[in-house]
Amino acid sequence: MGMKKEYEQKLQTQLDEWNAEIDKLKARAEGEKADTKLAYYEEIDKLKAMQASANKKLSELKNSSDDAWEDLKAGIDSAWISFGDALKSAGSRFK
């Protein structure tokens, strides 16, 4: 398997894990009072926007040529780090 394909699979696996984390946040939100629930959903909306951006970058990577994917990697890595950090932050704030 090529490096590009391995990288795609790694990113897809991470996105799947993050999707599950967002679902856990949604489930926690349902049991909260209205004001806390609102805070949860504001955070979830931000995470969903980051998730959409990450999905878009993954699609760009999948559609890129074998030569061009390396050029996309730095931007993708940055987006993944930001998304991961935001999700960790939300998870620790809403325990």
MODELLER restraints for C-alpha pairs under 7 A, 6 or more apart:
rsr = mdl.restraints
at = mdl.atoms
rsr.add(forms.Gaussian(group=physical.xy_distance, feature=features.Distance(at['CA:22:A'], at['CA:44:A']), mean=6.85, stdev=0.5))
rsr.add(forms.Gaussian(group=physical.xy_distance, feature=features.Distance(at['CA:29:A'], at['CA:37:A']), mean=5.02, stdev=0.5))
rsr.add(forms.Gaussian(group=physical.xy_distance, feature=features.Distance(at['CA:29:A'], at['CA:40:A']), mean=5.81, stdev=0.5))
rsr.add(forms.Gaussian(group=physical.xy_distance, feature=features.Distance(at['CA:30:A'], at['CA:37:A']), mean=6.80, stdev=0.5))
rsr.add(forms.Gaussian(group=physical.xy_distance, feature=features.Distance(at['CA:43:A'], at['CA:90:A']), mean=6.89, stdev=0.5))
rsr.add(forms.Gaussian(group=physical.xy_distance, feature=features.Distance(at['CA:47:A'], at['CA:87:A']), mean=6.90, stdev=0.5))
rsr.add(forms.Gaussian(group=physical.xy_distance, feature=features.Distance(at['CA:50:A'], at['CA:83:A']), mean=6.03, stdev=0.5))
rsr.add(forms.Gaussian(group=physical.xy_distance, feature=features.Distance(at['CA:54:A'], at['CA:79:A']), mean=6.47, stdev=0.5))
rsr.add(forms.Gaussian(group=physical.xy_distance, feature=features.Distance(at['CA:54:A'], at['CA:80:A']), mean=6.84, stdev=0.5))
rsr.add(forms.Gaussian(group=physical.xy_distance, feature=features.Distance(at['CA:57:A'], at['CA:76:A']), mean=6.25, stdev=0.5))
rsr.add(forms.Gaussian(group=physical.xy_distance, feature=features.Distance(at['CA:61:A'], at['CA:69:A']), mean=5.92, stdev=0.5))
rsr.add(forms.Gaussian(group=physical.xy_distance, feature=features.Distance(at['CA:61:A'], at['CA:72:A']), mean=6.79, stdev=0.5))
